[in-house]
Amino acid sequence: VYRKLRANTLASAPLLGGPPFSEAQVSHFQALKTLYTTSEGEISNLCKVDGYLYLSLLKNMGYFLALASSLGLSVLVPIYNSSSGNEALEQGKFMSFSISNLAQNDNKTVLAALLCLFFAVLVLFLGYNYYKRAYTGFLQHLPPNSAQHMRISAQLCTVIVRDLPKKIPAHIFSSIFKQQFEDRFPNSIHSAVVVPDLTELLQLCKKQREVSKQLEKYKLLFRENFKRPKVRLSWFKPKVDAILHYEIKLQELEDHISFETEKIPLKNLGVGFVVCKSPALCESLKNSFKPTENLDIKLLRWKVSSAPYCSDIVWENLGVKKLYSSLKVWAINILFSLVFLLVLTPLTTAGLLSEFLEEIKLISSIRSAITFSLPSIVLSLFGTTLVPIAISVLVRQEPHSSYSSLQASIITKFLIFLVGVLIIFPLLGAFTLSMVVSILSEVEILEWNIYLSKNIVSVGEFYISFVISMAFIANLLDLLDIGSYLTQVFEHWRAVTPQEEEAALEARPFNFAFEYSKVLILFCIILMFSVSTPLILPFGTIYIGIKYWVDKYNLLFVCKVEPTTFGKLQQTVLVFIVLEAGLFMLVNSGVFMLSGAAFWTGLSILVLGVWTLLAGLFINSKGWDFLESSVYSSVQKDWESNSEFIEQAW
């Protein structure tokens, strides 16, 4: 009801590029019916591949947690409860349903260990299912010969060639470039082109659009008020005539653009694209291309790999050297880790604030209430505001050549922070990364898993309450989306031109990077304590279930979905699912290794956990080409049987 009333106040918002359905144009019943009846195939068309894959992962997580809940409540809870005594009841309301009630040599521990192993296998199957959907399964939901199907098929026929010599003009180099590949792969090449360097021109055009908007804004103010508007260029300079200033600036930009346009034929971006006649021929080219020195154009430096989707390319960064890009990304990641995992963690910040509150003479009851809730408040502030803003600022400094790699960088930073702060630090009783290193340095490496599992029950009891609050409060806030609404109202109020009014009311893009991060960290927490404190499982199922319907509603009625960023984003999500399964086995193996009855089972879980972590790192190191190799076979039949499809896809 709230969203319907809110939509009526924003009914003038343009639908172009917005969500698939308008809240203002449907009734409550129609909205709920659309939400319930929209199939996966329709989701794939309406919300693109990214929306389909995100919702399918949420649905499969819900199925997994529902199955795990039924097993946990029917098997583990009765075992733990039957072994609990009065001491467990006195320790806490959830302690009587935790693994701490089992005696050290209790044979029932073996059953818990086997269930732990079963859960890990299910998580790996969840990752495999996501892989199948991400790299082959989504094609079955696309209409035959649809534009999206053809773009994906054409991308599978295309390779990107990097590190080309930039001094040769693009229009001259393109013919040499194509000839090189046709000589080595006869009857395989459809087209080849070298990309001209438009980096400076793109930046100038962006500035031109911004200056044009400002000029139009001040001209409109002049027509309304009959008074020449003024603008201050800096704090120490007097105000100048705004219209005259922007007219001069616009003319300077137009002259600069004309000059840059004339320079376009003189240089290339160092990148080229080759389109093969079928996905199979493209795969063969990637695997067998061996450049040789020829025509003084340094073929030995050429690097061939799968081309990203056209909508995924950040053209301004496409020609940046990979070594420079990698070094800058590593430097920014180290800076992020030093600040948020070593110096300014939520717990250290809460400690500093507590000391500050003690020095302030407040009423003892007020000070006690603030001190009690301070860690949760600071953690929420870090997780929802400070860290996301810091990550967004840092990622913009990284020269990513694709939007999917940019989003993957966001997920990686956010999850490393959250796993450290929400799981590793509490399990070790540490506040910073330096404390973690100090604690583990005093323990033999083969006993790390045992040390990590010592606080698993007490920490798990806290996270039951945490998951409950996330299920009902966080999901409610995601649905209300009050911050976005207030931003739209404010921007619309301060808008001057009709273009600014339309821009203020545009739907916000669905932020897949942060939504994936939230889902993956909550899933990791639920999984981590599922065996030691099984009561967390039903609440985790409720969280994922509500999250699925809330995000499906937001994708269909509230947010717009940016052009497909298929590639590195899905690879990163898959890697973290595998790593979470490995971390789950690694931590929980310590619980069973402490028990004499389940020692060997725990040791087996430890070995499998280490191998799973190594497998996740292997998938991450092999990259997109390794995962994409299974896709081309799914569309190969279209290229072998349908000539019209081939021409349209080309």
N, C-alpha and C positions, 0 to 999 in steps of 0.2 A: 504493500500500500504506500509506504514511504517513497519507494523508487518510482511508482506511478505518479505521485504528486510532484516529485522532483522533476520527472521527465517533462511534465506539462509546462514547467517554468523554463525549460530549455528547448521547447518545441521548435524554435527557429534554427536549431543547430543543423548544419548541412549534413545530408546522409552520404554524400560522396566520400568514399574512403572511410566511412564509419562502420559501426557494427552491422551484421546482416539484417537485424530487425530493429525497429524503433519502438521503444517503450511507450512513447506517447500515442502510438497508433494502434495499440492492441489492448484488449481488456485484460483483467487479472486472470480470468479463466483461459483466454487464448495464450497468454504468456506462459502459464503453467503447462498447458497442453503442448505448446511448441517445445518447451524445455524437456518434457518427458518423451515426446514422440520423435524428436530429431535423431536420426540414426547415425551410425559411424560414417557411412558413406556421405551423408549430407554434411556432417561435421567437416569431413575432409575437403568438400567443395566450398563450404561457407567460411570456415576458419583456417583454410589452407593446411598444408602438411604439418606445420608446427603445432597448430591447435589440436589436430587429430591425434598426434603422437603424445602430446601432453595429457589430454583427457584419457587416452587409452592406458597410459602408465598409471594414472590415478585409479582407474577402474580395476586394473589388475592388482594394484597394491591393496585395494579394498577387498578383493577376493582372497588374496593371500592372508590378510589380517583376520578376515572372518574365519577361514579355516584354522589359522593358528589360535584364534580365540577359543574356538570349540575344543581344540585339543588341550589347550592350556587350562581351561576351566574344568574340563571333564577328567583330565589325567593329572596335571601337576598340582592344582589347588587341593583336591582331596588328599594327595600324598603329603603335601606340606602341612595341611591343617591337622591331619591325623597324628603328625609327629610333634606338633606344637604343644607347649605347656603354658603354665601361668606366667612364666618369665617373658615369653614372646608376646603375650597379650598386654603385659605391662609396658613393653618397650615401644609399642606403636600400633595403630589400628590396622596396618597392613603387614606387620611382621609375622603374624600367625599364618600368612599365606605366602611366605617366602622360603627360599631354599636354605636359609640359615637354620631352619628348624630340624633339618636332617642331621643325624649323627654322622661323625666322620667316616665310619666304616659301614654306613647304611647301604644296603644293596639297591635301595630305591634311587640312589644317586645315578646309577647306571641308566635307569629309564629316563631320567632328566637329561643325561648326556646324549642318549640316542635321539631324544626329541630335539635337542639343540642341533645335532647333525642334520636331522630332517628339515628343520627350519632353514638351515644354511643352504641345503640343496634346493629348497623351494625358492629362496632368494636368487640363486644362480639361474634357476629356470625362469624367474621373473625377468632377469637381465637378458636371457636368451630370447624370450618372447618380445621384449622391447627391441632387441636387435633385429629380429625378423620383421617386425612391423616397421621399424625405421628404415630398413634397407631393401625390403621387398614387399611387405604386407600392404603398405598404403596404396600400392599401384592397383590392387584389385578394387578399391573403392572409387577410383577415378573413372569417369565415363570414357568409353573407347574413343580414341581420336580427339579427346578434349585438348584444349590449349595447354592445360597444366601437364597432362600426360605427355604431350609432344615436347614441352620444354625440358622435362626430366629426361626423356629419351634422347633429345638433342644434346643435353649436357653429358650424357654417358658416351657420346660419340666425340667429345671434345677434350683435348689436352691443352694445358697451359705450358708454355716454354719460357723459362726465366733466364736472367743473366745474359741477355742479348747485348751486343755492343750498341751503345746509345748514340754514337757519333754519326751513324749512317741514317740519312733521312728515311722516314717511315715508308713513303710511297715507293722509294727505290728498293729498300730492303725487303718489302713484302714479296716482290717477285722472286728475289734470290732465296728468300726464306721458304717459299712454297716449292721452288725447284729442288732444294736440298731434300725435302721430305718425299717428293714424288720420285726422285732418283733412288732413294733407299727403300721406298714402299710403293712400288708401281700399282696402279689401279686401286689404291686404298684411300687416297686423299680427295675429299670433296672441295675443301677450300682452306686457305691459310692466310693469315694477316698479321702484320706487326702493328702494335698499338702506338699511335702518335702520342707525344707527351703533351697532355692538356692540363697538367696539374696547376700551373700558374693561372691559366685561363679559367679553370673552375673556381678558384678562389676569388678571382676578380669578378666573375659573374655573381657569386654569392654576395660580395660587397655591393655590387651594383643594385641587386634586388633590395638589400637593406636600406641603401641610401634613397632609392626610389620610394620606398614605403614612408620613410621619414619626410621626404619632400612632399608627398601627397598629404601626409598628416598635417603639416604646417600650412599648406595651401588651404586645406579645409578649415582650419582654425581661423585663417585670415578672412575667408569668405563669410564665416559665421560672426566674427567679432569686429570686422573692418579695422583691425589693428595688426600691424606687422609683428609677428611673433619673434622673440629673441631666444638665443640659446647660448649657454656658457660652455666654451670648449675645454676649459680647465679651471681649477680653483683660483689660479692667480691671474687669469686674463679676464678682461671685461666681456660682457655679452655682445654678440654680433647678430646681425639680421639672419634668422634661421633659413628663410627661403633662399636668399642670395648665397649663403654658405653651402647649402646642399645642392643648389644648381651648379655652382662652380665645381664641387666635389664630384657630382655626377658626370660633368663634362670631362673632367680629368680621368675618371675611370673609363669612360667610353673611348677616349684617345688611347689609353693604355691597353684596352681590350683589342682595339684595331691593330696596335703594334704587335701584341702577342699572337693574334690570329695569323699575321704574316709570317711569324716564326714557326708555326706548327709544322710545315713540311720539312724543316731543317733538323728535327730531332725526334727520336722515338723514346718510349718509356722503358725500353729494355725488356719488354714482355710481348709475346706473341701467342696466338691461338691457332690450333690446327683442328679442323673438323674432319673426321674419318667417315667412311661410307656406311659403317655399322659399328655397334658397340664392341663386337668381337675383334674387328680390325683395330679399333682404338685400344683395346686391352693388349693386343699383340704389339702395337707400336710402343706403348709404355714399357712393356717388359723387354723389348729387344732393341730399343734405340741406343746406339753407341756412336756418339758424335766423333768426327775426325777433323783434323786441321785442314781447312780448304778456303780458298778465295780470301785469305787474310782477314777472316771475320771471327776468328777464335771460337770455332765450334766446340772445342773441348770444354768450354765453360757452360754450355747449354744444359739446363736441367728440365726434364720433362715429367709432369705429374698430372693427375686428374684436374680438370678445370672446375672451379667453383661455379655455383649457379650465378647467372648474370645479376639477379636481384640481390645476391649475397656479397657482391664485390664492392669494396671501398676503393674507388678509382684513384683517389688522391694518394693512397698509400701503396698502390699496386706495384710501383717501381722501386719501393724502398728495399735496400739490401737486407737479405734475410739475417745475416750475421749481426748487423746493426740493430735490426728489430728485436732479435733474440736477446742481445745484451741489454737493451733498454728495458725489455719486459722483466728480465731477471733482476735488474737493479731496482725496479719499482716494486717487485714482489718482496725483495729483501727489505726495502724501506717499510712496506706495509707490515711485514712480520715483526720488525724491530719495534714499531710504534704500538701495534695493537696486541701483540703476543708477549712482548718483553717489557715494555715501559708502561703503557697506558691500557692495561686490561680492565675489564669491568670490576673485578674484585679489588684490585689495587686502588682504583678510583673510589669505590665504595668505602674502602678503609680510610682514605684521605678525607673524604667527606664526613665520615664518622668522627674522626679526630677533630675536625673543624666544628662539628656540632657539640662536641664535649666542651669546647672552649667557650661556646656561646651559652649564656645563662638562660636556657629555656625551661619551661615547666617540665618536670621529670616525666610526666605521663606523655606529653607531646614528644619529648626527645626519645623516649623509649619506643613509641609507635613509629616515628620516622626511622630510627635505627633498625628496627625489626624489618620494615618493608624496603629499606634502602637498597640492599643487593638486588632484589627483583626489579625495582624501578630503574636502577642503573643498567642492569642487564637488558631490560626492554629498550631503554634509550639507546644503548649501543647497537642492539640488533635491528632496530627499526629506523634509526635516524643517523647516528654518527658514522657507523661503519658503512652502510649503503652510500651515504654521501661521499665519504672518503674513497670508496671503491670506484664510484662513478667519476670522480675527479681524476684519480690515478689512471684508470683505464683509458680515459680520453688522451692521456699523454703517450699511450702505447701505440706505435704505428701498425695497427692491424690491417691486413689487406682484405679481410672479409668480416662481415657483421657477425657471422656465427663464431669466429675465433674471438671476437670482442666479447660476445656473450659468454663464451666458454671461460674466458679470463675472469669475468665477473663471478661466475659460479665457483670457479676454483678458489679464488680469494675468499669469498663469503663462506664456503664450506670448510676451508682450512681454519678460518677464524672460529666458526661455530663448533666444529668437532673438537678443537683445542679447548675452547672456553666452556662448552656445555658437557663434554664427555671426559676428555683426558685430564684436564685440571681437577674436576671434582673427584674422579676416581683415585687420583694420587694425593688429594688434599693440598694441591698447589695453587698459587695465585698467578704466577707468571711462567713463561717458558724457561727462564733461568732456574726456577725452583724445580721444574720437571726434570731438567738435565741433572741438577744436583741430586735429586732423589734417585733417579735411575742409575746414576754413576756409582752409587753405593750398593747397587744390587747386581748380581751376576746376570748377564744377558739372557741366559736360559731360564731365569726366574722372573723376568719382567711381566709375563702374563699372570703369574701368581700374585705379584704385588699389585697389578692393576685391578685384580678381582677382589681385593680385600674389602673395599668399601662399596661393592656393587649393590648390596642389599639396601644399605642406608641411603645411598644416592638414588636408587630406583624408587624408593618410597616417596622422595621429593618429586620425582618426575611423573608420578601418577597424577599428582595435583597439577603439575605443569601442563600435561597433555589435556587434562580436563578443561583447564582455562583456555588453551589454544583451540580446543574443539568448539567451544561455545562463544568465547569472547573474540578471539582473533578472526574466526570465520564470520562472525556478525559484523565486525568492522570492515572486513573485505567486501561484504555485501552492501553495507551502507555507503562506503567509499566517500565519507564526508569531506576528507581533505581535498579530493579532486573536485567535488562540487563547489566548495568554498573558493578554490582557485579559479574555477570557471566563472563564478559570479563576480569575483574581484576583477579578473581580467576583462570581463565584459563591461563592467562599470567604468573602468579607466580607458576603454577603447575609444578612439576618435573616429577612425575611418571605418567604412563598412567591411573592408577586408580584415581589420583588426577585430571587429565584432564576430565575424565568422570564425576567425582563427581561435578566439577565446572559447567558443562553444564547440569546437571540434572534439570528438571522442578521443580519450587518451589511449595510447597504444598499450596492449597487454604486455607486461614486462615478464617475458618467459624466463629470463635469467634468474631474477629474484624469486619468482614463484617456484621454479624448479628447486632452487636452493632451500626454500622453506619446507617444501615437501620432502626432499631428500634428508634434511637434518632431522625432521620429526620422525621420519621412517627409521632412521638410524638409531635414534633414542629409543623408540618403541621396540625395535629389534634387539638392541643391546641388553635391555632389561626384561625381555620376554620370558626367559627361562628362570632367572633368579626371582623375578617379581611378576608372575603371569597375570596379575590383575590389571596390568597396564595395557594388555592386548585388547579387551573390549572397548576401552576408551580410545585407543588408537584407531580401532575400526570405525568408531563414531566420528572421530576427527576426519579421517580420509573420506568417509561417506559424505559428510557435510561439505567438505572442501571440494569434492567432485561436482556437486550440484551448484555450489556457489560460483565456482570458476566456469562451469558450463554456461550459467546464466550470464556472467560477465562477458564471456566470449561471444554469446549470441546477441545480447541486448545492450551492453555497456561499452565495451572496448573495441577498438579497431585492431586488426592483425596486420602487422607490417609485412612487406613482401618476404617470401620464404627465405629463411636463413639456414636452410638444411645443410648439414655437414658436420663441422667441428662441434657444434652445440650438442647434437645427439651423441656423438662419440664421447664427449665429456660426461654426459649423463650416464651412459653405459659403463664407463670406467668407474664412476663413483658407486654405482650399484654393485659392481664386482668387489670394489675395495671395502664397501660396507659389509658385505658377506664375509670377507677375510678378517676385518677388524672384529666383527661379532664372534667368530670362532676363536680368534686370538685371545680376546679378553675373557670369554666364558670358559676357555679351556683351563685357565688357572683355578677356577672353582672346582672342577672335577679332578684336577691333578692333586689338590689338597686332600681329596678323599681317597682312602686306601682302596675302596671298592671299585671306583671308577677311574683309577689313575691311568691305566692303559688306554681307556676310551678317551680321556682328556688329552693324553699325549697324541693320539691319532687326530683329534680335532685340532690341536695346535699345529701339527704338520700340514694338515689340509688348509688351515687358515693362512699359514705362511705361503704355501703354494698359490692360494687364491689371490693374495696380495701381489705376488710376483706376476701372476697372470694379468691382473688389472694394470700394473705398470707396463707390461709387455704390449697390451692393446693400446695403451696411451702412446707408447714410443713408436709403434708401427704406423699409427695415424690413419687418415681418411682413406688412402688408397687400399690399405689392407682390408678395411671393412666394406668398401664399395665393390670389391671384386665379385661379390655374389649378386650384385644388382643387375648387371648387364644381361645375364641369362634370362631374367624375367621379361625383358622387352625384346630379346633377340628375335622371337617368333614374329613380332610385328614388322621387323625390318626384312625378314625373309619372305613374307607373304603379301605385304600390302605396299604397293609402289606409291599410291596416293599419300599414305601416311608418311612414307619416307620423304617425299618432296615437301610436305607441309612442315615436318619436323626440322628438316634442313633450313 
